[in-house]
Amino acid sequence: MSLTISALRRPLAVTAVTAVLFSVVACSGSADPTSAPPPASSPSVSESAAEPTPTATPSTSPTATPSESSSAPPATNTDGNDALLAAGALGAQEVSSGTVVSVEAERDGWEVHVVSDSGDEQQLRTDASGKRLASGPTDDRPDAEDRAENQQFAQAETNYKRAVKAVEADVDGGEIRELSLDRDNGRTVWEADVLVGSQQRQVQVDADNGKILSNRVDD
C-alpha cells in the first residue's frame, strides 16, 4: 500500500513542476507586441545652438567724405567790388577833373566823394549797382582844414581803382564796403573796410606806390 502511494506522488510532482514552468513562460510573453516604440529624443539645446548663424554682409556703400568746398578757399566776391568801382567811375564822370577820395556802401546804394585840385568837395549817391545816379552832386562845403587836406588827396599817385586791385590781391574773397583816402603818420593812405565772411578786416594801402601797409582784423 505504501508503495502504491509513493508511485502516485511522483507523477503528480512532475505535473506540478510542468504547470509552474508553463505559467512563467506565459507571463513573460504577455507584453503587448503592438505597443509603440519610445519616441526619438529631440535635439538638445546645445545642438541647436551649434547651428551656424548667417554672418551680416558689410555695407559696400561709399564712405562719406568731407565736402570739397569746405577746404577750398572762398571765391573772390567780384559783384560787391564791381559795384564799388562802378560808383567811383560814375562820381568821376559827374564831377569833371575831380579825384575820387571816398566810396562807401549805404543801405540802398553808394555814397561817393570827389575833390578838386583847389580843395572843393562834391558828394553824390548812386543805386546799389553803382551805375545810376540817385542824387547829387552837391557841394560838401569843406572848411579850411578839410580843403587843405583835399588838396593833398588830389595829388595821390594811386587812384581808387588801383587801391581796389591791391586789396583784392591781399584779401582773397574780400568785399570792400568802404574805401577812402586818409592821412596817417604824415603819409596819404587808402583805408579799406573789408568783409570776409563774417569777419571785418581793415587794409591800408600806400597812396603813393599802391603797396599794402597793413592788413588786420578790425575789432
Stockholm file with secondary structure:
# STOCKHOLM 1.0

chainA/1-219         MSLTISALRRPLAVTAVTAVLFSVVACSGSADPTSAPPPASSPSVSESAAEPTPTATPSTSPTATPSESSSAPPATNTDGNDALLAAGALGAQEVSSGTVVSVEAERDGWEVHVVSDSGDEQQLRTDASGKRLASGPTDDRPDAEDRAENQQFAQAETNYKRAVKAVEADVDGGEIRELSLDRDNGRTVWEADVLVGSQQRQVQVDADNGKILSNRVDD
#=GR chainA/1-219 SS CHHHHHHHHHHHHHHHHHHHHHHHHHHHTCSCTTCCCCCCCCCCHHHHHTSCCCCCCCCCSCCCCCCHHHHSCCCCCHHHHHHHHHHHHHHHHHSTTCEEEEEEEETTEEEEEEECTTSCEEEEEECTTSSSEEEEEEECCCCHHHHHHHHHHTTCSSCHHHHHHHHHHHSTTCEEEEEEEEEETTEEEEEEEEEETTEEEEEEEETTTCCEEEEEECC
#=GC SS_cons         CHHHHHHHHHHHHHHHHHHHHHHHHHHHTCSCTTCCCCCCCCCCHHHHHTSCCCCCCCCCSCCCCCCHHHHSCCCCCHHHHHHHHHHHHHHHHHSTTCEEEEEEEETTEEEEEEECTTSCEEEEEECTTSSSEEEEEEECCCCHHHHHHHHHHTTCSSCHHHHHHHHHHHSTTCEEEEEEEEEETTEEEEEEEEEETTEEEEEEEETTTCCEEEEEECC
//
